[in-house]
């Protein structure tokens, strides 16, 4: 194995260890015992518009696998905001992705987390928050709040590890669309998109 391959393997392993440690410390806030796969991360970033004149919001970035995919999509670090609950992950993200606006806080209470920036509008939202760990009414309120922060018609991309949408259709002012199923993830990942219809 050459030095570049060794470095990549070492980096992947350290990310897995860090993520597993985070899961042990806060199992309710971390959805899986291993990080999202790069394949899944690229698919989650696929609906982000790098040419948008508003920032992109990432929720629950963890070790930054999806963050990396969003940046590789063409979003500049300065226009990517990432909200992370874990202090350890926040410290890692700030070192790994300088320029990205990494904020420690609760994705379920963005007004408090964003403080004086709470009225910021985003172009799209990528969420890896483990919604299945929370009651259905809280999940619905989460999506409704996020949709108030992006233009009508723009997406929230959500990962989950269950076969059904974690936010059920017909329970609020939003649409639900299955985006895909990624087998190359541990565990296999289901991707869902939530939108609010544009006014006719």
VOSE-986899 format. One record per residue (C-alpha): residue number from 1; residue in three letters; y, x, z. Coordinates in steps of 0.001 Angstrom, whole numbers, plus 500000, padded with zeros to 6 digits. Example, Ala and Ser with C-alpha at 12.3 -4.5 7.8 and 13.67 -1.06 7.14 Angstrom:
<atoms>
<atom><num>1</num><residu>Ala</residu><c2>495500</c2><c1>512300</c1><c3>507800</c3></atom>
<atom><num>2</num><residu>Ser</residu><c2>498940</c2><c1>513670</c1><c3>507140</c3></atom>
</atoms>
This chain:
<atoms>
<atom><num>1</num><residu>Unk</residu><c2>500000</c2><c1>500000</c1><c3>500000</c3></atom>
<atom><num>2</num><residu>Unk</residu><c2>503397</c2><c1>501420</c1><c3>499024</c3></atom>
<atom><num>3</num><residu>Unk</residu><c2>506303</c2><c1>501645</c1><c3>501449</c3></atom>
<atom><num>4</num><residu>Unk</residu><c2>508107</c2><c1>498627</c1><c3>499926</c3></atom>
<atom><num>5</num><residu>Unk</residu><c2>505020</c2><c1>496430</c1><c3>500314</c3></atom>
<atom><num>6</num><residu>Unk</residu><c2>504479</c2><c1>497716</c1><c3>503844</c3></atom>
<atom><num>7</num><residu>Unk</residu><c2>508083</c2><c1>496886</c1><c3>504722</c3></atom>
<atom><num>8</num><residu>Unk</residu><c2>507735</c2><c1>493355</c1><c3>503321</c3></atom>
<atom><num>9</num><residu>Unk</residu><c2>504478</c2><c1>492781</c1><c3>505202</c3></atom>
<atom><num>10</num><residu>Unk</residu><c2>506019</c2><c1>494099</c1><c3>508402</c3></atom>
<atom><num>11</num><residu>Unk</residu><c2>509045</c2><c1>491845</c1><c3>507943</c3></atom>
<atom><num>12</num><residu>Unk</residu><c2>506888</c2><c1>488770</c1><c3>507355</c3></atom>
<atom><num>13</num><residu>Unk</residu><c2>504809</c2><c1>489538</c1><c3>510434</c3></atom>
<atom><num>14</num><residu>Unk</residu><c2>507855</c2><c1>490046</c1><c3>512646</c3></atom>
<atom><num>15</num><residu>Unk</residu><c2>509262</c2><c1>486712</c1><c3>511417</c3></atom>
<atom><num>16</num><residu>Unk</residu><c2>505985</c2><c1>484971</c1><c3>512262</c3></atom>
<atom><num>17</num><residu>Unk</residu><c2>505924</c2><c1>486515</c1><c3>515736</c3></atom>
<atom><num>18</num><residu>Unk</residu><c2>509556</c2><c1>485527</c1><c3>516347</c3></atom>
<atom><num>19</num><residu>Unk</residu><c2>508912</c2><c1>481989</c1><c3>515142</c3></atom>
<atom><num>20</num><residu>Unk</residu><c2>505764</c2><c1>481623</c1><c3>517255</c3></atom>
<atom><num>21</num><residu>Unk</residu><c2>507683</c2><c1>482831</c1><c3>520293</c3></atom>
<atom><num>22</num><residu>Unk</residu><c2>510349</c2><c1>480207</c1><c3>519602</c3></atom>
<atom><num>23</num><residu>Unk</residu><c2>507664</c2><c1>477534</c1><c3>519324</c3></atom>
<atom><num>24</num><residu>Unk</residu><c2>506161</c2><c1>478549</c1><c3>522675</c3></atom>
<atom><num>25</num><residu>Unk</residu><c2>509560</c2><c1>478395</c1><c3>524354</c3></atom>
<atom><num>26</num><residu>Unk</residu><c2>510753</c2><c1>475145</c1><c3>522723</c3></atom>
<atom><num>27</num><residu>Unk</residu><c2>507838</c2><c1>473304</c1><c3>521045</c3></atom>
<atom><num>28</num><residu>Unk</residu><c2>509889</c2><c1>470108</c1><c3>520645</c3></atom>
<atom><num>29</num><residu>Unk</residu><c2>512637</c2><c1>471912</c1><c3>518749</c3></atom>
<atom><num>30</num><residu>Unk</residu><c2>510351</c2><c1>473926</c1><c3>516453</c3></atom>
<atom><num>31</num><residu>Unk</residu><c2>508171</c2><c1>471957</c1><c3>514060</c3></atom>
<atom><num>32</num><residu>Unk</residu><c2>505475</c2><c1>474517</c1><c3>513250</c3></atom>
<atom><num>33</num><residu>Unk</residu><c2>503979</c2><c1>477634</c1><c3>514799</c3></atom>
<atom><num>34</num><residu>Unk</residu><c2>504737</c2><c1>479663</c1><c3>511636</c3></atom>
<atom><num>35</num><residu>Unk</residu><c2>507855</c2><c1>479847</c1><c3>509429</c3></atom>
<atom><num>36</num><residu>Unk</residu><c2>508269</c2><c1>477757</c1><c3>506294</c3></atom>
<atom><num>37</num><residu>Unk</residu><c2>506730</c2><c1>479423</c1><c3>503236</c3></atom>
<atom><num>38</num><residu>Unk</residu><c2>508999</c2><c1>480938</c1><c3>500591</c3></atom>
<atom><num>39</num><residu>Unk</residu><c2>507597</c2><c1>478442</c1><c3>498051</c3></atom>
<atom><num>40</num><residu>Unk</residu><c2>508613</c2><c1>475512</c1><c3>500234</c3></atom>
<atom><num>41</num><residu>Unk</residu><c2>511990</c2><c1>477103</c1><c3>500981</c3></atom>
<atom><num>42</num><residu>Unk</residu><c2>512799</c2><c1>477444</c1><c3>497268</c3></atom>
<atom><num>43</num><residu>Unk</residu><c2>511849</c2><c1>473814</c1><c3>496675</c3></atom>
<atom><num>44</num><residu>Unk</residu><c2>514052</c2><c1>472694</c1><c3>499559</c3></atom>
<atom><num>45</num><residu>Unk</residu><c2>516974</c2><c1>474678</c1><c3>498155</c3></atom>
<atom><num>46</num><residu>Unk</residu><c2>516484</c2><c1>473274</c1><c3>494650</c3></atom>
<atom><num>47</num><residu>Unk</residu><c2>518870</c2><c1>470321</c1><c3>495146</c3></atom>
<atom><num>48</num><residu>Unk</residu><c2>521709</c2><c1>472452</c1><c3>496511</c3></atom>
<atom><num>49</num><residu>Unk</residu><c2>524669</c2><c1>472793</c1><c3>494136</c3></atom>
<atom><num>50</num><residu>Unk</residu><c2>525954</c2><c1>476405</c1><c3>494216</c3></atom>
<atom><num>51</num><residu>Unk</residu><c2>529059</c2><c1>475389</c1><c3>492226</c3></atom>
<atom><num>52</num><residu>Unk</residu><c2>530180</c2><c1>472720</c1><c3>494703</c3></atom>
<atom><num>53</num><residu>Unk</residu><c2>533675</c2><c1>472944</c1><c3>496146</c3></atom>
<atom><num>54</num><residu>Unk</residu><c2>532361</c2><c1>471921</c1><c3>499573</c3></atom>
<atom><num>55</num><residu>Unk</residu><c2>530085</c2><c1>473922</c1><c3>501879</c3></atom>
<atom><num>56</num><residu>Unk</residu><c2>526336</c2><c1>473420</c1><c3>502221</c3></atom>
<atom><num>57</num><residu>Unk</residu><c2>524921</c2><c1>472543</c1><c3>505644</c3></atom>
<atom><num>58</num><residu>Unk</residu><c2>521552</c2><c1>473821</c1><c3>506853</c3></atom>
<atom><num>59</num><residu>Unk</residu><c2>520019</c2><c1>472381</c1><c3>510016</c3></atom>
<atom><num>60</num><residu>Unk</residu><c2>517243</c2><c1>474123</c1><c3>511939</c3></atom>
<atom><num>61</num><residu>Unk</residu><c2>517138</c2><c1>477388</c1><c3>509954</c3></atom>
<atom><num>62</num><residu>Unk</residu><c2>514832</c2><c1>479142</c1><c3>512429</c3></atom>
<atom><num>63</num><residu>Unk</residu><c2>514161</c2><c1>482676</c1><c3>511194</c3></atom>
<atom><num>64</num><residu>Unk</residu><c2>516108</c2><c1>482089</c1><c3>507967</c3></atom>
<atom><num>65</num><residu>Unk</residu><c2>513458</c2><c1>481634</c1><c3>505266</c3></atom>
<atom><num>66</num><residu>Unk</residu><c2>515258</c2><c1>478566</c1><c3>503885</c3></atom>
<atom><num>67</num><residu>Unk</residu><c2>518632</c2><c1>480234</c1><c3>504444</c3></atom>
<atom><num>68</num><residu>Unk</residu><c2>517515</c2><c1>483044</c1><c3>502153</c3></atom>
<atom><num>69</num><residu>Unk</residu><c2>516383</c2><c1>480572</c1><c3>499481</c3></atom>
<atom><num>70</num><residu>Unk</residu><c2>519730</c2><c1>478747</c1><c3>499602</c3></atom>
<atom><num>71</num><residu>Unk</residu><c2>521595</c2><c1>482027</c1><c3>499139</c3></atom>
<atom><num>72</num><residu>Unk</residu><c2>519268</c2><c1>483050</c1><c3>496303</c3></atom>
<atom><num>73</num><residu>Unk</residu><c2>520069</c2><c1>479720</c1><c3>494653</c3></atom>
<atom><num>74</num><residu>Unk</residu><c2>523637</c2><c1>481003</c1><c3>494329</c3></atom>
<atom><num>75</num><residu>Unk</residu><c2>525420</c2><c1>479616</c1><c3>497363</c3></atom>
<atom><num>76</num><residu>Unk</residu><c2>527785</c2><c1>482236</c1><c3>498764</c3></atom>
<atom><num>77</num><residu>Unk</residu><c2>527333</c2><c1>483156</c1><c3>502454</c3></atom>
<atom><num>78</num><residu>Unk</residu><c2>530855</c2><c1>481966</c1><c3>503251</c3></atom>
<atom><num>79</num><residu>Unk</residu><c2>530073</c2><c1>478440</c1><c3>502025</c3></atom>
<atom><num>80</num><residu>Unk</residu><c2>526811</c2><c1>478073</c1><c3>503940</c3></atom>
<atom><num>81</num><residu>Unk</residu><c2>526926</c2><c1>476639</c1><c3>507467</c3></atom>
<atom><num>82</num><residu>Unk</residu><c2>523770</c2><c1>476840</c1><c3>509576</c3></atom>
<atom><num>83</num><residu>Unk</residu><c2>523227</c2><c1>474966</c1><c3>512841</c3></atom>
<atom><num>84</num><residu>Unk</residu><c2>520495</c2><c1>476396</c1><c3>515074</c3></atom>
<atom><num>85</num><residu>Unk</residu><c2>519531</c2><c1>475342</c1><c3>518605</c3></atom>
<atom><num>86</num><residu>Unk</residu><c2>517702</c2><c1>478514</c1><c3>519694</c3></atom>
<atom><num>87</num><residu>Unk</residu><c2>519893</c2><c1>481338</c1><c3>520974</c3></atom>
<atom><num>88</num><residu>Unk</residu><c2>517327</c2><c1>483951</c1><c3>519864</c3></atom>
<atom><num>89</num><residu>Unk</residu><c2>517206</c2><c1>482554</c1><c3>516322</c3></atom>
<atom><num>90</num><residu>Unk</residu><c2>521020</c2><c1>482412</c1><c3>516203</c3></atom>
<atom><num>91</num><residu>Unk</residu><c2>521252</c2><c1>486086</c1><c3>517104</c3></atom>
<atom><num>92</num><residu>Unk</residu><c2>518665</c2><c1>486969</c1><c3>514446</c3></atom>
<atom><num>93</num><residu>Unk</residu><c2>520388</c2><c1>484879</c1><c3>511751</c3></atom>
<atom><num>94</num><residu>Unk</residu><c2>523783</c2><c1>486436</c1><c3>512400</c3></atom>
<atom><num>95</num><residu>Unk</residu><c2>522315</c2><c1>489915</c1><c3>511976</c3></atom>
<atom><num>96</num><residu>Unk</residu><c2>520167</c2><c1>489015</c1><c3>508970</c3></atom>
<atom><num>97</num><residu>Unk</residu><c2>522758</c2><c1>486951</c1><c3>507062</c3></atom>
<atom><num>98</num><residu>Unk</residu><c2>526266</c2><c1>488237</c1><c3>507772</c3></atom>
<atom><num>99</num><residu>Unk</residu><c2>528892</c2><c1>485959</c1><c3>506299</c3></atom>
<atom><num>100</num><residu>Unk</residu><c2>526900</c2><c1>482775</c1><c3>506866</c3></atom>
<atom><num>101</num><residu>Unk</residu><c2>528620</c2><c1>480521</c1><c3>509403</c3></atom>
<atom><num>102</num><residu>Unk</residu><c2>525851</c2><c1>480346</c1><c3>512023</c3></atom>
<atom><num>103</num><residu>Unk</residu><c2>526614</c2><c1>477933</c1><c3>514853</c3></atom>
<atom><num>104</num><residu>Unk</residu><c2>524507</c2><c1>477431</c1><c3>517956</c3></atom>
<atom><num>105</num><residu>Unk</residu><c2>524171</c2><c1>473779</c1><c3>518860</c3></atom>
<atom><num>106</num><residu>Unk</residu><c2>522367</c2><c1>470457</c1><c3>518620</c3></atom>
<atom><num>107</num><residu>Unk</residu><c2>521872</c2><c1>468962</c1><c3>515153</c3></atom>
<atom><num>108</num><residu>Unk</residu><c2>521633</c2><c1>465514</c1><c3>516762</c3></atom>
<atom><num>109</num><residu>Unk</residu><c2>525165</c2><c1>465857</c1><c3>518138</c3></atom>
<atom><num>110</num><residu>Unk</residu><c2>527159</c2><c1>467429</c1><c3>515329</c3></atom>
<atom><num>111</num><residu>Unk</residu><c2>530543</c2><c1>466195</c1><c3>516545</c3></atom>
<atom><num>112</num><residu>Unk</residu><c2>530148</c2><c1>468321</c1><c3>519671</c3></atom>
<atom><num>113</num><residu>Unk</residu><c2>528410</c2><c1>471195</c1><c3>517871</c3></atom>
<atom><num>114</num><residu>Unk</residu><c2>531081</c2><c1>471476</c1><c3>515169</c3></atom>
<atom><num>115</num><residu>Unk</residu><c2>533977</c2><c1>470968</c1><c3>517570</c3></atom>
<atom><num>116</num><residu>Unk</residu><c2>537316</c2><c1>471020</c1><c3>515755</c3></atom>
<atom><num>117</num><residu>Unk</residu><c2>535411</c2><c1>471251</c1><c3>512433</c3></atom>
<atom><num>118</num><residu>Unk</residu><c2>533575</c2><c1>467965</c1><c3>513027</c3></atom>
<atom><num>119</num><residu>Unk</residu><c2>535370</c2><c1>466238</c1><c3>510133</c3></atom>
<atom><num>120</num><residu>Unk</residu><c2>534233</c2><c1>468836</c1><c3>507583</c3></atom>
<atom><num>121</num><residu>Unk</residu><c2>532567</c2><c1>467284</c1><c3>504532</c3></atom>
<atom><num>122</num><residu>Unk</residu><c2>529549</c2><c1>469020</c1><c3>503021</c3></atom>
<atom><num>123</num><residu>Unk</residu><c2>528144</c2><c1>468822</c1><c3>499519</c3></atom>
<atom><num>124</num><residu>Unk</residu><c2>524509</c2><c1>468580</c1><c3>500577</c3></atom>
<atom><num>125</num><residu>Unk</residu><c2>522307</c2><c1>469096</c1><c3>503629</c3></atom>
<atom><num>126</num><residu>Unk</residu><c2>518977</c2><c1>470898</c1><c3>504035</c3></atom>
<atom><num>127</num><residu>Unk</residu><c2>517146</c2><c1>469981</c1><c3>507227</c3></atom>
<atom><num>128</num><residu>Unk</residu><c2>514110</c2><c1>471567</c1><c3>508874</c3></atom>
<atom><num>129</num><residu>Unk</residu><c2>514660</c2><c1>469768</c1><c3>512176</c3></atom>
<atom><num>130</num><residu>Unk</residu><c2>511219</c2><c1>468503</c1><c3>513336</c3></atom>
<atom><num>131</num><residu>Unk</residu><c2>512053</c2><c1>464811</c1><c3>513220</c3></atom>
<atom><num>132</num><residu>Unk</residu><c2>508527</c2><c1>463677</c1><c3>514086</c3></atom>
<atom><num>133</num><residu>Unk</residu><c2>509104</c2><c1>465036</c1><c3>517595</c3></atom>
<atom><num>134</num><residu>Unk</residu><c2>511770</c2><c1>462377</c1><c3>518188</c3></atom>
<atom><num>135</num><residu>Unk</residu><c2>511753</c2><c1>458551</c1><c3>518414</c3></atom>
<atom><num>136</num><residu>Unk</residu><c2>512272</c2><c1>456609</c1><c3>515176</c3></atom>
<atom><num>137</num><residu>Unk</residu><c2>515674</c2><c1>455149</c1><c3>516206</c3></atom>
<atom><num>138</num><residu>Unk</residu><c2>516940</c2><c1>458678</c1><c3>516865</c3></atom>
<atom><num>139</num><residu>Unk</residu><c2>515702</c2><c1>459824</c1><c3>513440</c3></atom>
<atom><num>140</num><residu>Unk</residu><c2>517482</c2><c1>456927</c1><c3>511737</c3></atom>
<atom><num>141</num><residu>Unk</residu><c2>520710</c2><c1>457671</c1><c3>513601</c3></atom>
<atom><num>142</num><residu>Unk</residu><c2>520343</c2><c1>461349</c1><c3>512617</c3></atom>
<atom><num>143</num><residu>Unk</residu><c2>520151</c2><c1>460559</c1><c3>508894</c3></atom>
<atom><num>144</num><residu>Unk</residu><c2>522937</c2><c1>457960</c1><c3>509057</c3></atom>
<atom><num>145</num><residu>Unk</residu><c2>525206</c2><c1>460500</c1><c3>510758</c3></atom>
<atom><num>146</num><residu>Unk</residu><c2>524407</c2><c1>463189</c1><c3>508192</c3></atom>
<atom><num>147</num><residu>Unk</residu><c2>525067</c2><c1>460833</c1><c3>505282</c3></atom>
<atom><num>148</num><residu>Unk</residu><c2>528550</c2><c1>460201</c1><c3>506682</c3></atom>
<atom><num>149</num><residu>Unk</residu><c2>529194</c2><c1>463941</c1><c3>506221</c3></atom>
<atom><num>150</num><residu>Unk</residu><c2>528337</c2><c1>464210</c1><c3>502502</c3></atom>
<atom><num>151</num><residu>Unk</residu><c2>529586</c2><c1>462309</c1><c3>499419</c3></atom>
<atom><num>152</num><residu>Unk</residu><c2>527667</c2><c1>459193</c1><c3>498370</c3></atom>
<atom><num>153</num><residu>Unk</residu><c2>524899</c2><c1>460150</c1><c3>495985</c3></atom>
<atom><num>154</num><residu>Unk</residu><c2>524456</c2><c1>463685</c1><c3>497355</c3></atom>
<atom><num>155</num><residu>Unk</residu><c2>521159</c2><c1>464567</c1><c3>499077</c3></atom>
<atom><num>156</num><residu>Unk</residu><c2>519731</c2><c1>465371</c1><c3>502445</c3></atom>
<atom><num>157</num><residu>Unk</residu><c2>516547</c2><c1>467383</c1><c3>501899</c3></atom>
<atom><num>158</num><residu>Unk</residu><c2>514117</c2><c1>467037</c1><c3>504819</c3></atom>
<atom><num>159</num><residu>Unk</residu><c2>510799</c2><c1>468788</c1><c3>505477</c3></atom>
<atom><num>160</num><residu>Unk</residu><c2>508037</c2><c1>467143</c1><c3>507488</c3></atom>
<atom><num>161</num><residu>Unk</residu><c2>504350</c2><c1>467708</c1><c3>508124</c3></atom>
<atom><num>162</num><residu>Unk</residu><c2>503277</c2><c1>464056</c1><c3>508038</c3></atom>
<atom><num>163</num><residu>Unk</residu><c2>502373</c2><c1>462088</c1><c3>504890</c3></atom>
<atom><num>164</num><residu>Unk</residu><c2>505056</c2><c1>459442</c1><c3>505433</c3></atom>
<atom><num>165</num><residu>Unk</residu><c2>508818</c2><c1>459705</c1><c3>505498</c3></atom>
<atom><num>166</num><residu>Unk</residu><c2>509894</c2><c1>460513</c1><c3>509068</c3></atom>
<atom><num>167</num><residu>Unk</residu><c2>512839</c2><c1>458166</c1><c3>508513</c3></atom>
<atom><num>168</num><residu>Unk</residu><c2>511427</c2><c1>454827</c1><c3>507367</c3></atom>
<atom><num>169</num><residu>Unk</residu><c2>513003</c2><c1>452990</c1><c3>504421</c3></atom>
<atom><num>170</num><residu>Unk</residu><c2>514765</c2><c1>449686</c1><c3>504872</c3></atom>
<atom><num>171</num><residu>Unk</residu><c2>516144</c2><c1>450476</c1><c3>508317</c3></atom>
<atom><num>172</num><residu>Unk</residu><c2>519668</c2><c1>451552</c1><c3>507388</c3></atom>
<atom><num>173</num><residu>Unk</residu><c2>522201</c2><c1>452320</c1><c3>504683</c3></atom>
<atom><num>174</num><residu>Unk</residu><c2>520181</c2><c1>454968</c1><c3>502834</c3></atom>
<atom><num>175</num><residu>Unk</residu><c2>517511</c2><c1>455406</c1><c3>500181</c3></atom>
<atom><num>176</num><residu>Unk</residu><c2>514257</c2><c1>457330</c1><c3>500654</c3></atom>
<atom><num>177</num><residu>Unk</residu><c2>512615</c2><c1>459367</c1><c3>497907</c3></atom>
<atom><num>178</num><residu>Unk</residu><c2>509543</c2><c1>461584</c1><c3>498034</c3></atom>
<atom><num>179</num><residu>Unk</residu><c2>510557</c2><c1>464935</c1><c3>496545</c3></atom>
<atom><num>180</num><residu>Unk</residu><c2>507239</c2><c1>466738</c1><c3>496669</c3></atom>
<atom><num>181</num><residu>Unk</residu><c2>504202</c2><c1>468040</c1><c3>498495</c3></atom>
<atom><num>182</num><residu>Unk</residu><c2>503752</c2><c1>471790</c1><c3>498981</c3></atom>
<atom><num>183</num><residu>Unk</residu><c2>500188</c2><c1>472839</c1><c3>499682</c3></atom>
<atom><num>184</num><residu>Unk</residu><c2>501193</c2><c1>476503</c1><c3>499937</c3></atom>
<atom><num>185</num><residu>Unk</residu><c2>502637</c2><c1>476048</c1><c3>503402</c3></atom>
<atom><num>186</num><residu>Unk</residu><c2>501081</c2><c1>476123</c1><c3>506885</c3></atom>
<atom><num>187</num><residu>Unk</residu><c2>500710</c2><c1>473274</c1><c3>507539</c3></atom>
<atom><num>188</num><residu>Unk</residu><c2>501149</c2><c1>471676</c1><c3>504078</c3></atom>
<atom><num>189</num><residu>Unk</residu><c2>504682</c2><c1>470317</c1><c3>503767</c3></atom>
<atom><num>190</num><residu>Unk</residu><c2>506035</c2><c1>466998</c1><c3>502558</c3></atom>
<atom><num>191</num><residu>Unk</residu><c2>509627</c2><c1>466966</c1><c3>501291</c3></atom>
<atom><num>192</num><residu>Unk</residu><c2>511850</c2><c1>463886</c1><c3>501415</c3></atom>
<atom><num>193</num><residu>Unk</residu><c2>515311</c2><c1>463165</c1><c3>500076</c3></atom>
<atom><num>194</num><residu>Unk</residu><c2>517765</c2><c1>460720</c1><c3>501655</c3></atom>
<atom><num>195</num><residu>Unk</residu><c2>520883</c2><c1>459483</c1><c3>499888</c3></atom>
<atom><num>196</num><residu>Unk</residu><c2>523523</c2><c1>456813</c1><c3>500108</c3></atom>
<atom><num>197</num><residu>Unk</residu><c2>524231</c2><c1>454927</c1><c3>496891</c3></atom>
<atom><num>198</num><residu>Unk</residu><c2>527519</c2><c1>455538</c1><c3>495118</c3></atom>
<atom><num>199</num><residu>Unk</residu><c2>529859</c2><c1>452569</c1><c3>495014</c3></atom>
<atom><num>200</num><residu>Unk</residu><c2>529632</c2><c1>450721</c1><c3>491700</c3></atom>
</atoms>
